[in-house]
Amino acid sequence: MDTVGLNSYLLVAAMLFVCGVVCMAVKRNGIGILMGVELVLNGANLNLVAFARYTVLGLDGQVMALFVIVLAAAEAAIALAIALNFYNNHLTIDVDRGSELQG
């Protein structure tokens, strides 16, 4: 019998989401901010899969979670390219130095 209910999954997903938001707000470098974004996306994925399991949605939640994973992989690849380019130009990945890029 399934002893873990929907509330347990939602609690873990909420903790992941809060940790991600705090990480995005506190970190000063681009890598830390990207880690926070990934935590937020993982919290959303956990919600989608949990609702797909405990409601009549069927596979819809899991398919949406798969799309979010693909989107996160593309976002990470683009962000890594931006961070490497920023590092080559400024020799740091401190996001406060990004204000110099405004035109």
PALUMKOL-482221 format. One record per residue: residue number from 1; x negated, y negated, z negated of N, C-alpha, C in turn. Coordinates in nm, 2 decimals, padded with zeros to 4 digits. Example, Ala and Ser with C-alpha at 12.3 -4.5 7.8 and 13.67 -1.06 7.14 Angstrom:
+-----+--------+--------+--------+--------+--------+--------+--------+--------+--------+
| num |    n_x |    n_y |    n_z |   ca_x |   ca_y |   ca_z |    c_x |    c_y |    c_z |
+-----+--------+--------+--------+--------+--------+--------+--------+--------+--------+
|   1 | -01.32 |  00.57 | -00.78 | -01.23 |  00.45 | -00.78 | -01.32 |  00.33 | -00.78 |
|   2 | -01.28 |  00.22 | -00.71 | -01.37 |  00.11 | -00.71 | -01.29 |  00.00 | -00.79 |
+-----+--------+--------+--------+--------+--------+--------+--------+--------+--------+
***
This chain:
+-----+--------+--------+--------+--------+--------+--------+--------+--------+--------+
| num |    n_x |    n_y |    n_z |   ca_x |   ca_y |   ca_z |    c_x |    c_y |    c_z |
+-----+--------+--------+--------+--------+--------+--------+--------+--------+--------+
|   1 | -00.08 |  00.12 |  00.00 |  00.00 |  00.00 |  00.00 | -00.09 | -00.12 |  00.00 |
|   2 | -00.04 | -00.23 |  00.06 | -00.12 | -00.35 |  00.08 | -00.10 | -00.43 | -00.05 |
|   3 | -00.20 | -00.45 | -00.13 | -00.19 | -00.52 | -00.26 | -00.23 | -00.67 | -00.24 |
|   4 | -00.29 | -00.70 | -00.13 | -00.33 | -00.84 | -00.11 | -00.22 | -00.91 | -00.03 |
|   5 | -00.16 | -01.01 | -00.08 | -00.04 | -01.08 | -00.01 | -00.09 | -01.20 |  00.07 |
|   6 |  00.01 | -01.26 |  00.13 | -00.01 | -01.38 |  00.21 | -00.07 | -01.49 |  00.13 |
|   7 | -00.02 | -01.51 |  00.00 | -00.07 | -01.62 | -00.08 | -00.22 | -01.61 | -00.10 |
|   8 | -00.27 | -01.49 | -00.12 | -00.42 | -01.47 | -00.14 | -00.49 | -01.52 | -00.02 |
|   9 | -00.45 | -01.48 |  00.10 | -00.51 | -01.53 |  00.22 | -00.50 | -01.68 |  00.24 |
|  10 | -00.39 | -01.74 |  00.21 | -00.37 | -01.88 |  00.22 | -00.46 | -01.96 |  00.12 |
|  11 | -00.48 | -01.90 |  00.00 | -00.57 | -01.96 | -00.10 | -00.71 | -01.96 | -00.05 |
|  12 | -00.76 | -01.85 |  00.00 | -00.90 | -01.84 |  00.05 | -00.91 | -01.94 |  00.17 |
|  13 | -00.81 | -01.95 |  00.26 | -00.82 | -02.04 |  00.37 | -00.82 | -02.18 |  00.33 |
|  14 | -00.75 | -02.22 |  00.22 | -00.75 | -02.35 |  00.17 | -00.88 | -02.39 |  00.11 |
|  15 | -00.94 | -02.29 |  00.04 | -01.08 | -02.31 | -00.02 | -01.18 | -02.33 |  00.09 |
|  16 | -01.17 | -02.26 |  00.20 | -01.26 | -02.28 |  00.31 | -01.25 | -02.41 |  00.38 |
|  17 | -01.12 | -02.45 |  00.39 | -01.09 | -02.58 |  00.45 | -01.15 | -02.70 |  00.37 |
|  18 | -01.12 | -02.69 |  00.23 | -01.17 | -02.80 |  00.14 | -01.32 | -02.80 |  00.14 |
|  19 | -01.39 | -02.68 |  00.14 | -01.53 | -02.68 |  00.14 | -01.59 | -02.74 |  00.27 |
|  20 | -01.52 | -02.72 |  00.38 | -01.56 | -02.77 |  00.51 | -01.55 | -02.92 |  00.51 |
|  21 | -01.43 | -02.97 |  00.46 | -01.41 | -03.12 |  00.46 | -01.52 | -03.19 |  00.37 |
|  22 | -01.54 | -03.13 |  00.25 | -01.64 | -03.18 |  00.16 | -01.78 | -03.18 |  00.22 |
|  23 | -01.81 | -03.07 |  00.29 | -01.94 | -03.06 |  00.36 | -01.96 | -03.17 |  00.47 |
|  24 | -01.85 | -03.19 |  00.54 | -01.86 | -03.30 |  00.65 | -01.87 | -03.44 |  00.59 |
|  25 | -01.81 | -03.46 |  00.47 | -01.82 | -03.59 |  00.41 | -01.95 | -03.62 |  00.34 |
|  26 | -02.01 | -03.51 |  00.29 | -02.13 | -03.53 |  00.20 | -02.26 | -03.52 |  00.28 |
|  27 | -02.27 | -03.44 |  00.38 | -02.39 | -03.41 |  00.45 | -02.43 | -03.53 |  00.54 |
|  28 | -02.56 | -03.55 |  00.54 | -02.62 | -03.67 |  00.62 | -02.68 | -03.63 |  00.75 |
|  29 | -02.70 | -03.50 |  00.78 | -02.75 | -03.46 |  00.91 | -02.65 | -03.39 |  00.99 |
|  30 | -02.68 | -03.38 |  01.12 | -02.58 | -03.33 |  01.21 | -02.56 | -03.18 |  01.19 |
|  31 | -02.66 | -03.10 |  01.15 | -02.64 | -02.96 |  01.13 | -02.54 | -02.93 |  01.02 |
|  32 | -02.56 | -03.01 |  00.91 | -02.47 | -02.99 |  00.79 | -02.32 | -03.03 |  00.83 |
|  33 | -02.31 | -03.13 |  00.91 | -02.17 | -03.17 |  00.96 | -02.11 | -03.06 |  01.04 |
|  34 | -02.19 | -03.00 |  01.13 | -02.14 | -02.89 |  01.22 | -02.10 | -02.77 |  01.13 |
|  35 | -02.18 | -02.74 |  01.03 | -02.14 | -02.63 |  00.94 | -02.01 | -02.66 |  00.87 |
|  36 | -01.98 | -02.78 |  00.83 | -01.85 | -02.82 |  00.78 | -01.74 | -02.80 |  00.88 |
|  37 | -01.76 | -02.84 |  01.00 | -01.66 | -02.82 |  01.11 | -01.63 | -02.67 |  01.12 |
|  38 | -01.74 | -02.59 |  01.12 | -01.72 | -02.44 |  01.14 | -01.63 | -02.39 |  01.02 |
|  39 | -01.66 | -02.43 |  00.90 | -01.58 | -02.39 |  00.78 | -01.43 | -02.43 |  00.80 |
|  40 | -01.41 | -02.55 |  00.85 | -01.27 | -02.59 |  00.87 | -01.20 | -02.50 |  00.97 |
|  41 | -01.27 | -02.47 |  01.08 | -01.21 | -02.39 |  01.19 | -01.19 | -02.25 |  01.14 |
|  42 | -01.28 | -02.19 |  01.05 | -01.26 | -02.06 |  01.00 | -01.14 | -02.05 |  00.90 |
|  43 | -01.12 | -02.16 |  00.83 | -01.00 | -02.17 |  00.74 | -00.87 | -02.16 |  00.83 |
|  44 | -00.87 | -02.24 |  00.94 | -00.76 | -02.24 |  01.03 | -00.74 | -02.10 |  01.09 |
|  45 | -00.85 | -02.04 |  01.13 | -00.84 | -01.90 |  01.18 | -00.78 | -01.80 |  01.09 |
|  46 | -00.82 | -01.81 |  00.96 | -00.77 | -01.72 |  00.86 | -00.62 | -01.74 |  00.84 |
|  47 | -00.58 | -01.87 |  00.84 | -00.43 | -01.89 |  00.84 | -00.36 | -01.83 |  00.95 |
|  48 | -00.41 | -01.85 |  01.07 | -00.34 | -01.79 |  01.19 | -00.33 | -01.64 |  01.19 |
|  49 | -00.44 | -01.58 |  01.15 | -00.44 | -01.43 |  01.14 | -00.35 | -01.38 |  01.03 |
|  50 | -00.35 | -01.45 |  00.92 | -00.27 | -01.41 |  00.80 | -00.12 | -01.42 |  00.84 |
|  51 | -00.08 | -01.53 |  00.90 |  00.06 | -01.55 |  00.94 |  00.10 | -01.45 |  01.04 |
|  52 |  00.01 | -01.41 |  01.13 |  00.04 | -01.31 |  01.23 |  00.06 | -01.18 |  01.17 |
|  53 | -00.01 | -01.15 |  01.06 |  00.01 | -01.02 |  00.99 |  00.13 | -01.02 |  00.91 |
|  54 |  00.17 | -01.12 |  00.84 |  00.28 | -01.12 |  00.75 |  00.41 | -01.18 |  00.80 |
|  55 |  00.42 | -01.22 |  00.92 |  00.54 | -01.27 |  00.98 |  00.57 | -01.19 |  01.11 |
|  56 |  00.67 | -01.23 |  01.18 |  00.71 | -01.16 |  01.30 |  00.64 | -01.22 |  01.43 |
|  57 |  00.53 | -01.30 |  01.41 |  00.46 | -01.35 |  01.53 |  00.39 | -01.25 |  01.61 |
|  58 |  00.36 | -01.14 |  01.55 |  00.29 | -01.03 |  01.63 |  00.14 | -01.07 |  01.65 |
|  59 |  00.10 | -01.06 |  01.77 | -00.04 | -01.09 |  01.81 | -00.07 | -01.24 |  01.84 |
|  60 |  00.04 | -01.32 |  01.83 |  00.02 | -01.46 |  01.87 | -00.08 | -01.53 |  01.79 |
|  61 | -00.08 | -01.51 |  01.66 | -00.18 | -01.57 |  01.57 | -00.32 | -01.52 |  01.59 |
|  62 | -00.34 | -01.39 |  01.62 | -00.47 | -01.34 |  01.65 | -00.52 | -01.39 |  01.79 |
|  63 | -00.43 | -01.41 |  01.88 | -00.48 | -01.46 |  02.01 | -00.52 | -01.61 |  02.00 |
|  64 | -00.44 | -01.69 |  01.92 | -00.48 | -01.82 |  01.89 | -00.61 | -01.83 |  01.82 |
|  65 | -00.63 | -01.74 |  01.72 | -00.76 | -01.74 |  01.65 | -00.88 | -01.71 |  01.75 |
|  66 | -00.85 | -01.62 |  01.84 | -00.96 | -01.59 |  01.94 | -00.99 | -01.72 |  02.02 |
|  67 | -00.89 | -01.79 |  02.06 | -00.91 | -01.92 |  02.14 | -00.99 | -02.02 |  02.05 |
|  68 | -00.96 | -02.02 |  01.92 | -01.03 | -02.11 |  01.83 | -01.18 | -02.07 |  01.82 |
|  69 | -01.21 | -01.94 |  01.82 | -01.34 | -01.89 |  01.81 | -01.42 | -01.93 |  01.94 |
|  70 | -01.36 | -01.91 |  02.05 | -01.42 | -01.95 |  02.18 | -01.45 | -02.10 |  02.18 |
|  71 | -01.35 | -02.18 |  02.14 | -01.37 | -02.32 |  02.13 | -01.48 | -02.36 |  02.04 |
|  72 | -01.49 | -02.30 |  01.92 | -01.60 | -02.32 |  01.83 | -01.73 | -02.29 |  01.88 |
|  73 | -01.74 | -02.18 |  01.96 | -01.87 | -02.14 |  02.02 | -01.91 | -02.25 |  02.12 |
|  74 | -01.82 | -02.30 |  02.20 | -01.85 | -02.40 |  02.30 | -01.89 | -02.53 |  02.23 |
|  75 | -01.81 | -02.56 |  02.12 | -01.85 | -02.68 |  02.05 | -01.98 | -02.68 |  01.99 |
|  76 | -02.02 | -02.56 |  01.94 | -02.15 | -02.54 |  01.88 | -02.26 | -02.55 |  01.98 |
|  77 | -02.24 | -02.50 |  02.10 | -02.34 | -02.51 |  02.21 | -02.36 | -02.66 |  02.25 |
|  78 | -02.25 | -02.73 |  02.27 | -02.26 | -02.87 |  02.31 | -02.32 | -02.95 |  02.20 |
|  79 | -02.28 | -02.93 |  02.07 | -02.34 | -03.00 |  01.96 | -02.49 | -02.98 |  01.94 |
|  80 | -02.53 | -02.85 |  01.97 | -02.67 | -02.82 |  01.96 | -02.75 | -02.89 |  02.06 |
|  81 | -02.70 | -02.90 |  02.18 | -02.76 | -02.97 |  02.29 | -02.78 | -03.12 |  02.26 |
|  82 | -02.67 | -03.18 |  02.20 | -02.67 | -03.32 |  02.16 | -02.77 | -03.34 |  02.05 |
|  83 | -02.78 | -03.25 |  01.95 | -02.87 | -03.26 |  01.84 | -03.01 | -03.25 |  01.88 |
|  84 | -03.04 | -03.16 |  01.97 | -03.18 | -03.15 |  02.02 | -03.22 | -03.27 |  02.10 |
|  85 | -03.13 | -03.32 |  02.18 | -03.16 | -03.45 |  02.26 | -03.18 | -03.56 |  02.16 |
|  86 | -03.10 | -03.57 |  02.06 | -03.12 | -03.68 |  01.96 | -03.25 | -03.67 |  01.89 |
|  87 | -03.28 | -03.54 |  01.85 | -03.41 | -03.52 |  01.78 | -03.53 | -03.55 |  01.87 |
|  88 | -03.52 | -03.52 |  02.00 | -03.63 | -03.55 |  02.09 | -03.65 | -03.70 |  02.10 |
|  89 | -03.54 | -03.78 |  02.10 | -03.55 | -03.93 |  02.11 | -03.59 | -04.00 |  01.98 |
|  90 | -03.54 | -03.95 |  01.87 | -03.56 | -04.02 |  01.74 | -03.64 | -03.95 |  01.64 |
|  91 | -03.68 | -03.82 |  01.66 | -03.76 | -03.74 |  01.57 | -03.69 | -03.72 |  01.43 |
|  92 | -03.56 | -03.73 |  01.43 | -03.47 | -03.70 |  01.32 | -03.33 | -03.66 |  01.36 |
|  93 | -03.26 | -03.59 |  01.28 | -03.12 | -03.56 |  01.31 | -03.03 | -03.63 |  01.21 |
|  94 | -03.08 | -03.74 |  01.15 | -03.00 | -03.82 |  01.06 | -02.89 | -03.89 |  01.14 |
|  95 | -02.76 | -03.86 |  01.10 | -02.65 | -03.92 |  01.18 | -02.64 | -04.07 |  01.16 |
|  96 | -02.70 | -04.13 |  01.06 | -02.69 | -04.27 |  01.04 | -02.77 | -04.34 |  01.15 |
|  97 | -02.87 | -04.28 |  01.21 | -02.95 | -04.34 |  01.31 | -02.87 | -04.34 |  01.44 |
|  98 | -02.76 | -04.27 |  01.45 | -02.68 | -04.27 |  01.57 | -02.61 | -04.40 |  01.61 |
|  99 | -02.61 | -04.49 |  01.51 | -02.55 | -04.62 |  01.54 | -02.63 | -04.70 |  01.65 |
| 100 | -02.76 | -04.66 |  01.66 | -02.84 | -04.72 |  01.77 | -02.80 | -04.68 |  01.91 |
| 101 | -02.72 | -04.58 |  01.92 | -02.67 | -04.53 |  02.05 | -02.56 | -04.61 |  02.11 |
| 102 | -02.49 | -04.70 |  02.02 | -02.38 | -04.78 |  02.07 | -02.43 | -04.88 |  02.16 |
| 103 | -02.35 | -04.90 |  02.27 | -02.39 | -05.00 |  02.37 | -02.33 | -05.13 |  02.37 |
+-----+--------+--------+--------+--------+--------+--------+--------+--------+--------+
***
